[in-house]
Amino acid sequence: MSRFKVDGLHCKNCVGRVVKAVQGLDPGAEVALDLDSAILTVGRTALSDAAIIAGVVDAGYEATAA
């Protein structure tokens, strides 16, 4: 399981965009993003941390390993 800090979240729509971006890379991934803490958790995936961060960046947000 990997955890990331996501910057730039403002609302539930932002959360949905990030979750959709990661699941677009790996539809089977378990993805959860808490709006209050801005922590993205990704489990059951073969994606590298770099690939997940790139997906978040492509969605318009910044992410770093937490």
N, C-alpha and C positions, 0 to 999 in steps of 0.2 A: 504494500500500500504506500502510495506517495502523497505527500502533502505540500501545498503551495500557498503562498500569500498572494492574493490578487488585489491589485490597486486599481482604483477607478470605478468601483461598483457604487451605484446610486440607488438601485431599486431591484425589484423582483425580475423585471425585464432584463436587466444586466446579468443577473444570475442565470436566467434562461439562455441567454446568448452564449455564455461561457460553457454551460453544461452541454448545449447543443453542439458547440464547436468541438469539444473533446469527444463526445459520442459520435460525431461525424467522422472522426479519425479511427475510432474503435467502437462500433455499435454495441459490443458486448461488455464494455467497461462499466464498472460501477462508479458513478460520478455523483458527488455531493458537494455543494457549495453553500456555506453559511454566510448570509449577508452581513450579519452583525460582526463576526470575527474576520470575514473576508478570507476564510481558509477553504481551499479547494482540496478535496480528498478524492483520489482516484485509485481504485482497486480492480483486481481481476483484469489486468490489461498487459499486453506485450509492448505497449508504447514506452519509449524511453522518457525520462524526465524532460530532456531537451525537446522531444516531439510534442509533449503536452504543453510545455511553455510556449512553443512556437504556435500551437493551436490557439492558445489564449491570446497571444499577441495578434494573431490574424483576426481574432474576434474584436480587437480594439482595446485590449486591456493589458496591463503589465503583470507579470507573474515572476516570482522567485521561489526557490525551494524553501520550505518552512521547516 
